[in-house]
Amino acid sequence: MQKFSLVLESFEKAEQATDLLWRQMGVRGEIEVIPLNGQVKVDVVSEKELTAAQLEKLPGKRG
């Protein structure tokens, strides 16, 4: 299991990130989209371990 967060600039970017995780990377688990002050946080709990190269492809800042 792998846990991480992404901080993105908009809901559109969050949708792109979740689409990338679910459809292209095959992530299964929990993905939560949380609005922040002018940004959007995406919390991910993945059943699949992502490689460093896969994580680098994700937009935004990882927390």
C-alpha positions as CSV (number, residue, x, y, z in Angstrom):
1,M,0.0,0.0,0.0
2,Q,1.2,3.5,-0.8
3,K,0.0,6.9,0.5
4,F,0.7,10.3,-0.9
5,S,-1.0,13.7,-1.7
6,L,-0.9,16.0,-4.6
7,V,-1.5,19.8,-4.4
8,L,-2.9,21.1,-7.7
9,E,-4.0,24.5,-9.1
10,S,-7.6,23.6,-10.1
11,F,-10.3,20.9,-10.2
12,E,-9.5,20.3,-13.9
13,K,-5.9,19.4,-12.9
14,A,-7.2,17.2,-10.2
15,E,-9.5,15.4,-12.7
16,Q,-6.6,14.9,-15.0
17,A,-4.5,13.5,-12.2
18,T,-7.2,11.1,-11.0
19,D,-7.8,10.0,-14.6
20,L,-4.1,9.3,-15.0
21,L,-4.0,7.3,-11.8
22,W,-7.1,5.2,-12.4
23,R,-7.0,4.6,-16.2
24,Q,-3.4,4.8,-17.2
25,M,-1.6,3.6,-14.1
26,G,-4.2,1.2,-12.9
27,V,-4.3,2.5,-9.4
28,R,-7.0,1.0,-7.2
29,G,-7.7,2.1,-3.7
30,E,-9.0,5.5,-2.4
31,I,-8.7,8.9,-4.0
32,E,-10.1,12.0,-2.3
33,V,-10.3,15.4,-3.8
34,I,-10.3,18.2,-1.2
35,P,-10.7,21.9,-2.1
36,L,-8.2,24.3,-0.4
37,N,-7.8,28.1,-0.6
38,G,-7.4,28.5,-4.3
39,Q,-5.9,25.0,-4.8
40,V,-7.1,21.4,-4.7
41,K,-5.5,18.6,-2.7
42,V,-5.8,15.0,-3.9
43,D,-5.1,12.3,-1.3
44,V,-4.3,8.9,-2.6
45,V,-4.2,5.5,-0.8
46,S,-3.1,3.1,-3.5
47,E,-3.2,-0.7,-3.3
48,K,-0.6,-0.7,-6.1
49,E,2.9,0.5,-5.4
50,L,3.9,3.2,-8.0
51,T,7.4,3.5,-9.2
52,A,9.5,6.7,-8.9
53,A,9.1,7.2,-12.6
54,Q,5.3,6.9,-12.4
55,L,5.2,9.4,-9.5
56,E,7.3,11.9,-11.5
57,K,4.7,11.9,-14.2
58,L,2.0,13.1,-11.8
59,P,1.2,16.8,-11.9
60,G,1.4,19.2,-8.9
61,K,3.5,19.1,-5.8
62,R,3.6,15.9,-3.8
63,G,3.2,16.1,0.0
